[in-house]
Amino acid sequence: MGYKSQGNEFSFFMLIPTNFILNFSHKKEQFQIFPFIHNFSNNFTVDQPFEGIKIPDVCPADVLPEDRDFSMVAGEFMEVYSQQKGSLNIS
């Protein structure tokens, strides 16, 4: 629709998986992760921590067209955008 979009993230632990999903995913549910593998409390069954989750739920390549204007910037929001004139009213 002609919109420009830019994601902003400070956490290195969030930037790594975001980069991986955006740049290396080629189809929906391409990878399987086990996010609960170290959590053995509050489970209904002994198999529950070993349940996998397939990611990504939506393939970025299918959703974002080739001529998209989408980018990511790393850093704290106020530091990244404080020098940008005319777009944000930051005081």
Phi, psi and omega in degrees: 000007177090008180278149172258138182224140177221124176274150180227129180216140181263324188283124177298327181288343174264331180292322181297307179292329177296315176301316181297312181295315183290325188255344185236005177268129182243350177204163180294139178054042182286328185240152176240129178240163181234079187288343183253015187298334181258008183250104183252010177253156179060038176253147178278330179227163178287341180274347185302319178295342184264007179285131180267158176235132181269133179230158349283155179286336174227132179282122180301326180294332179280331185270320183266119179290165182299324184269025182293154173243075184232134179212168177237144176230136181262134176141171179287135189307310183294325178287320183291316188256003183292334181268357181281116185269139172081349182258323182235144176260086182253125178234000000 
